[in-house]
Amino acid sequence: MTLQRGERKFLGRTLLLSGALLAALAFAGAPQASAESYEACQRRVAKAEYRLDEAVEHHGVYSRQAEHARYELREARERCWNEWHR
């Protein structure tokens, strides 16, 4: 079976368009890592550290408020670790 010139051009364009569409779909689902979201993560951790320092200063090292602030700091650090070390 031989293809005419017009049929070959149509088949080539179809394959090229299909490949481009497949590549676009493959990269559309890829996660996007940006410096902004990493910085936001670091800000959350810094804010949690600050809140812990404030709780310790105002209520004492072993106070209920300090324990809660430690828990929040642990959660913020774990969230950053999970987001950036997969």
DSSP file (Angstrom, degrees, kcal/mol; ACC not computed):
  #  RESIDUE AA STRUCTURE BP1 BP2  ACC     N-H-->O    O-->H-N    N-H-->O    O-->H-N    TCO  KAPPA ALPHA  PHI   PSI    X-CA   Y-CA   Z-CA
    1    1 A M              0   0    0      0, 0.0     2,-0.4     0, 0.0     0, 0.0   0.000 360.0 360.0 360.0 123.5    0.0    0.0    0.0
    2    2 A T        -     0   0    0      0, 0.0     2,-0.4     0, 0.0     0, 0.0  -0.864 360.0-137.4-108.8 142.4    1.5    3.3   -1.0
    3    3 A L        -     0   0    0     -2,-0.4     2,-0.1     1,-0.0     0, 0.0  -0.792  17.0-125.4 -99.7 140.1    0.4    6.6    0.3
    4    4 A Q     >  -     0   0    0     -2,-0.4     4,-2.3     1,-0.1     5,-0.2  -0.333  32.5-102.2 -74.3 164.8   -0.1    9.6   -1.8
    5    5 A R  H  > S+     0   0    0      1,-0.2     4,-2.0     2,-0.2     5,-0.2   0.888 121.9  49.2 -58.9 -43.1    1.8   12.8   -1.0
    6    6 A G  H  > S+     0   0    0      1,-0.2     4,-2.0     2,-0.2    -1,-0.2   0.863 110.4  51.1 -65.8 -37.1   -1.3   14.5    0.6
    7    7 A E  H  > S+     0   0    0      2,-0.2     4,-2.6     1,-0.2    -2,-0.2   0.890 109.0  50.8 -68.4 -39.2   -2.1   11.4    2.7
    8    8 A R  H  X S+     0   0    0     -4,-2.3     4,-2.6     2,-0.2    -2,-0.2   0.908 110.5  49.2 -64.5 -41.9    1.5   11.3    4.0
    9    9 A K  H  X S+     0   0    0     -4,-2.0     4,-2.5     2,-0.2     5,-0.2   0.912 112.4  48.1 -63.6 -42.1    1.4   15.0    5.0
   10   10 A F  H  X S+     0   0    0     -4,-2.0     4,-2.4     2,-0.2    -2,-0.2   0.929 113.1  47.4 -64.2 -45.2   -2.0   14.5    6.7
   11   11 A L  H  X S+     0   0    0     -4,-2.6     4,-2.4     2,-0.2    -2,-0.2   0.901 112.8  49.7 -63.4 -41.5   -0.6   11.4    8.6
   12   12 A G  H  X S+     0   0    0     -4,-2.6     4,-2.3     2,-0.2    -2,-0.2   0.915 112.1  46.7 -63.6 -44.5    2.5   13.3    9.6
   13   13 A R  H  X S+     0   0    0     -4,-2.5     4,-2.7     2,-0.2     5,-0.2   0.897 111.6  52.0 -65.3 -39.5    0.6   16.3   10.9
   14   14 A T  H  X S+     0   0    0     -4,-2.4     4,-2.4    -5,-0.2    -2,-0.2   0.925 111.6  46.1 -63.0 -44.8   -1.8   14.0   12.8
   15   15 A L  H  X S+     0   0    0     -4,-2.4     4,-2.4     2,-0.2    -2,-0.2   0.897 113.2  49.7 -65.4 -40.2    1.1   12.2   14.5
   16   16 A L  H  X S+     0   0    0     -4,-2.3     4,-2.2     2,-0.2    -2,-0.2   0.920 112.5  46.7 -64.9 -44.1    2.9   15.4   15.3
   17   17 A L  H  X S+     0   0    0     -4,-2.7     4,-2.4     2,-0.2    -2,-0.2   0.893 111.8  51.4 -65.2 -39.9   -0.2   16.9   16.8
   18   18 A S  H  X S+     0   0    0     -4,-2.4     4,-2.4    -5,-0.2    -2,-0.2   0.915 110.6  48.8 -63.6 -42.4   -1.0   13.8   18.8
   19   19 A G  H  X S+     0   0    0     -4,-2.4     4,-2.3     2,-0.2    -2,-0.2   0.905 111.5  49.1 -63.7 -41.8    2.6   13.7   20.2
   20   20 A A  H  X S+     0   0    0     -4,-2.2     4,-2.3     2,-0.2    -2,-0.2   0.905 111.8  49.0 -64.8 -41.1    2.4   17.4   21.2
   21   21 A L  H  X S+     0   0    0     -4,-2.4     4,-2.2     2,-0.2    -2,-0.2   0.911 111.0  49.8 -64.6 -42.6   -1.0   16.9   22.9
   22   22 A L  H  X S+     0   0    0     -4,-2.4     4,-2.1     1,-0.2    -2,-0.2   0.906 111.1  49.3 -62.8 -42.6    0.3   13.9   24.8
   23   23 A A  H  X S+     0   0    0     -4,-2.3     4,-2.1     2,-0.2    -2,-0.2   0.904 110.2  51.1 -64.0 -41.3    3.4   15.8   26.0
   24   24 A A  H  X S+     0   0    0     -4,-2.3     4,-1.3     1,-0.2    -2,-0.2   0.903 111.5  47.3 -63.7 -40.8    1.2   18.7   27.1
   25   25 A L  H  X S+     0   0    0     -4,-2.2     4,-0.9     2,-0.2    -1,-0.2   0.870 110.1  53.3 -68.3 -35.9   -1.0   16.4   29.1
   26   26 A A  H  < S+     0   0    0     -4,-2.1     3,-0.3     1,-0.2    -2,-0.2   0.907 114.6  40.1 -66.1 -41.5    2.0   14.6   30.7
   27   27 A F  H >< S+     0   0    0     -4,-2.1     3,-0.7     1,-0.2    -1,-0.2   0.662 102.9  69.8 -83.9 -15.4    3.5   17.9   31.9
   28   28 A A  H 3< S+     0   0    0     -4,-1.3    -1,-0.2     1,-0.2    -2,-0.2   0.837 100.2  48.0 -69.7 -31.4    0.3   19.5   33.0
   29   29 A G  T 3< S+     0   0    0     -4,-0.9    -1,-0.2    -3,-0.3    -2,-0.2   0.485  85.4 112.4 -88.4  -2.6   -0.1   17.0   35.9
   30   30 A A  S <  S-     0   0    0     -3,-0.7     2,-0.1    -4,-0.2    -3,-0.0  -0.471  75.9-108.8 -71.7 139.1    3.5   17.5   37.1
   31   31 A P        -     0   0    0      0, 0.0     2,-0.6     0, 0.0    -1,-0.1  -0.386  28.4-133.6 -67.5 146.3    3.7   19.2   40.5
   32   32 A Q        -     0   0    0     -2,-0.1     2,-0.6    -3,-0.1    -3,-0.0  -0.899  16.0-165.1-107.0 119.5    5.1   22.7   40.5
   33   33 A A        +     0   0    0     -2,-0.6     2,-0.3     4,-0.0     3,-0.0  -0.898  15.9 176.9-101.9 124.0    7.8   23.5   43.0
   34   34 A S     >  -     0   0    0     -2,-0.6     4,-1.5     1,-0.1     5,-0.1  -0.903  41.0-123.7-127.2 156.8    8.3   27.2   43.4
   35   35 A A  H  > S+     0   0    0     -2,-0.3     4,-2.6     1,-0.2     5,-0.2   0.827 109.2  61.9 -65.4 -31.4   10.5   29.3   45.6
   36   36 A E  H  > S+     0   0    0      1,-0.2     4,-2.2     2,-0.2    -1,-0.2   0.922 104.5  45.1 -63.4 -44.0    7.5   31.2   46.8
   37   37 A S  H  > S+     0   0    0      2,-0.2     4,-1.9     1,-0.2    -1,-0.2   0.851 112.5  52.0 -71.8 -31.3    5.8   28.2   48.3
   38   38 A Y  H  X S+     0   0    0     -4,-1.5     4,-2.2     2,-0.2    -2,-0.2   0.914 110.9  48.0 -66.4 -41.8    9.1   27.1   49.9
   39   39 A E  H  X S+     0   0    0     -4,-2.6     4,-2.3     1,-0.2    -2,-0.2   0.881 109.1  53.4 -65.3 -37.1    9.5   30.5   51.4
   40   40 A A  H  X S+     0   0    0     -4,-2.2     4,-2.1     2,-0.2    -1,-0.2   0.897 108.1  51.0 -63.0 -39.4    5.9   30.4   52.7
   41   41 A C  H  X S+     0   0    0     -4,-1.9     4,-1.9     1,-0.2    -2,-0.2   0.925 110.3  48.4 -63.1 -45.1    6.7   27.1   54.3
   42   42 A Q  H  X S+     0   0    0     -4,-2.2     4,-2.4     1,-0.2    -2,-0.2   0.861 109.1  53.8 -64.6 -35.5    9.8   28.6   56.0
   43   43 A R  H  X S+     0   0    0     -4,-2.3     4,-2.7     2,-0.2    -1,-0.2   0.899 106.0  52.9 -65.3 -39.8    7.7   31.5   57.2
   44   44 A R  H  X S+     0   0    0     -4,-2.1     4,-2.1     2,-0.2    -2,-0.2   0.915 111.2  46.5 -61.2 -42.1    5.1   29.2   58.8
   45   45 A V  H  X S+     0   0    0     -4,-1.9     4,-2.4     2,-0.2    -2,-0.2   0.921 112.5  49.4 -66.0 -43.9    7.9   27.4   60.7
   46   46 A A  H  X S+     0   0    0     -4,-2.4     4,-2.3     1,-0.2    -2,-0.2   0.897 111.0  50.1 -62.5 -39.8    9.5   30.8   61.8
   47   47 A K  H  X S+     0   0    0     -4,-2.7     4,-2.3     2,-0.2    -1,-0.2   0.895 110.3  49.8 -66.2 -39.2    6.1   32.0   63.0
   48   48 A A  H  X S+     0   0    0     -4,-2.1     4,-2.0     2,-0.2    25,-0.2   0.887 110.2  50.8 -66.6 -38.2    5.5   28.8   65.0
   49   49 A E  H  X S+     0   0    0     -4,-2.4     4,-2.4     2,-0.2    -2,-0.2   0.908 110.1  50.2 -63.8 -41.6    9.0   29.2   66.6
   50   50 A Y  H  X S+     0   0    0     -4,-2.3     4,-2.5     1,-0.2    -2,-0.2   0.923 109.1  50.8 -62.2 -44.2    8.2   32.8   67.5
   51   51 A R  H  X S+     0   0    0     -4,-2.3     4,-2.4     1,-0.2    -1,-0.2   0.872 109.4  51.4 -63.1 -36.2    4.9   31.7   69.0
   52   52 A L  H  X S+     0   0    0     -4,-2.0     4,-2.6    17,-0.2     5,-0.2   0.937 109.7  49.3 -65.1 -45.8    6.7   29.1   71.1
   53   53 A D  H  X S+     0   0    0     -4,-2.4     4,-2.4     1,-0.2    -2,-0.2   0.915 112.7  47.9 -58.7 -43.3    9.2   31.6   72.3
   54   54 A E  H  X S+     0   0    0     -4,-2.5     4,-2.5     2,-0.2     5,-0.3   0.908 111.3  50.0 -64.5 -42.2    6.4   34.0   73.3
   55   55 A A  H  X>S+     0   0    0     -4,-2.4     4,-2.7     2,-0.2     5,-0.6   0.910 112.5  46.9 -64.5 -41.5    4.4   31.2   75.1
   56   56 A V  H  X5S+     0   0    0     -4,-2.6     4,-1.5     3,-0.2    -1,-0.2   0.919 114.0  48.3 -65.0 -42.7    7.5   30.2   77.1
   57   57 A E  H  <5S+     0   0    0     -4,-2.4    -2,-0.2    -5,-0.2    -1,-0.2   0.892 121.8  33.0 -65.8 -39.8    8.3   33.8   78.0
   58   58 A H  H  <5S+     0   0    0     -4,-2.5    -2,-0.2    -5,-0.2    -1,-0.2   0.805 134.6  20.9 -89.2 -30.3    4.8   34.6   79.1
   59   59 A H  H  <5S-     0   0    0     -4,-2.7    -3,-0.2    -5,-0.3    -2,-0.2   0.554 108.7-100.2-120.4 -10.8    3.5   31.4   80.6
   60   60 A G    ><< -     0   0    0     -4,-1.5     3,-1.0    -5,-0.6     6,-0.3  -0.194  36.1 -78.4 105.8 159.9    6.5   29.3   81.4
   61   61 A V  T 3  S+     0   0    0      1,-0.2    -1,-0.1    -2,-0.1    -5,-0.1   0.872 126.4  36.0 -65.3 -40.2    8.4   26.4   79.9
   62   62 A Y  T 3  S+     0   0    0     -3,-0.1    -1,-0.2    -6,-0.1    -2,-0.1   0.132  89.3 128.0-104.1  21.0    6.0   23.6   80.9
   63   63 A S  S <> S-     0   0    0     -3,-1.0     4,-2.2     1,-0.1     5,-0.2  -0.250  72.0-113.1 -74.3 164.3    2.8   25.5   80.5
   64   64 A R  H  > S+     0   0    0      1,-0.2     4,-2.1     2,-0.2     5,-0.2   0.883 118.6  52.8 -62.3 -39.6   -0.2   24.3   78.6
   65   65 A Q  H  > S+     0   0    0      2,-0.2     4,-2.2     1,-0.2    -1,-0.2   0.891 108.7  49.1 -65.4 -40.4    0.3   27.2   76.1
   66   66 A A  H  > S+     0   0    0    -11,-0.3     4,-2.4    -6,-0.3    -2,-0.2   0.897 109.9  51.5 -66.9 -40.2    4.0   26.2   75.5
   67   67 A E  H  X S+     0   0    0     -4,-2.2     4,-2.1     2,-0.2    -2,-0.2   0.909 110.7  48.5 -63.0 -40.9    3.0   22.6   75.0
   68   68 A H  H  X S+     0   0    0     -4,-2.1     4,-2.4     2,-0.2    -2,-0.2   0.904 110.4  51.0 -65.1 -40.9    0.5   23.6   72.4
   69   69 A A  H  X S+     0   0    0     -4,-2.2     4,-2.4     2,-0.2   -17,-0.2   0.881 108.7  52.0 -65.0 -37.6    3.0   25.9   70.7
   70   70 A R  H  X S+     0   0    0     -4,-2.4     4,-2.6     2,-0.2    -1,-0.2   0.911 109.2  50.4 -62.7 -41.8    5.5   23.0   70.6
   71   71 A Y  H  X S+     0   0    0     -4,-2.1     4,-2.3     2,-0.2    -2,-0.2   0.931 110.9  48.2 -61.1 -45.5    2.8   20.8   69.0
   72   72 A E  H  X S+     0   0    0     -4,-2.4     4,-2.3     2,-0.2    -2,-0.2   0.885 111.5  50.3 -63.5 -39.0    2.1   23.5   66.3
   73   73 A L  H  X S+     0   0    0     -4,-2.4     4,-2.5   -25,-0.2     5,-0.2   0.917 109.9  50.3 -65.0 -43.2    5.8   23.9   65.6
   74   74 A R  H  X S+     0   0    0     -4,-2.6     4,-2.4     1,-0.2    -2,-0.2   0.909 111.3  49.1 -60.7 -42.2    6.2   20.2   65.2
   75   75 A E  H  X S+     0   0    0     -4,-2.3     4,-2.4     2,-0.2    -2,-0.2   0.905 110.7  49.7 -64.4 -42.3    3.3   20.1   62.8
   76   76 A A  H  X S+     0   0    0     -4,-2.3     4,-2.1     2,-0.2    -2,-0.2   0.915 112.8  46.8 -64.4 -43.0    4.7   23.0   60.7
   77   77 A R  H  X S+     0   0    0     -4,-2.5     4,-2.5     1,-0.2    -2,-0.2   0.909 112.6  49.8 -65.2 -41.4    8.1   21.3   60.5
   78   78 A E  H  X S+     0   0    0     -4,-2.4     4,-2.6    -5,-0.2    -2,-0.2   0.894 109.3  52.1 -65.1 -39.2    6.5   18.0   59.5
   79   79 A R  H  X S+     0   0    0     -4,-2.4     4,-2.1     2,-0.2    -1,-0.2   0.926 111.1  46.7 -63.3 -44.1    4.4   19.7   56.8
   80   80 A C  H  X S+     0   0    0     -4,-2.1     4,-2.2     2,-0.2    -2,-0.2   0.920 112.0  51.2 -63.1 -43.0    7.4   21.4   55.3
   81   81 A W  H  X S+     0   0    0     -4,-2.5     4,-1.5     1,-0.2    -2,-0.2   0.936 111.8  46.5 -60.3 -46.0    9.4   18.1   55.4
   82   82 A N  H  < S+     0   0    0     -4,-2.6    -1,-0.2     1,-0.2    -2,-0.2   0.862 114.1  48.1 -65.7 -35.7    6.6   16.2   53.7
   83   83 A E  H  < S+     0   0    0     -4,-2.1     3,-0.3    -5,-0.2    -1,-0.2   0.858 122.1  31.2 -72.6 -35.1    6.1   18.9   51.0
   84   84 A W  H  < S+     0   0    0     -4,-2.2    -2,-0.2     1,-0.2    -1,-0.2   0.444 114.2  54.2-110.0  -0.9    9.8   19.3   50.1
   85   85 A H     <        0   0    0     -4,-1.5    -1,-0.2    -5,-0.2    -2,-0.1  -0.107 360.0 360.0-125.8  37.5   11.4   15.9   50.6
   86   86 A R              0   0    0     -3,-0.3    -1,-0.1    -4,-0.1    -2,-0.1   0.440 360.0 360.0 -87.6 360.0    9.2   13.5   48.6
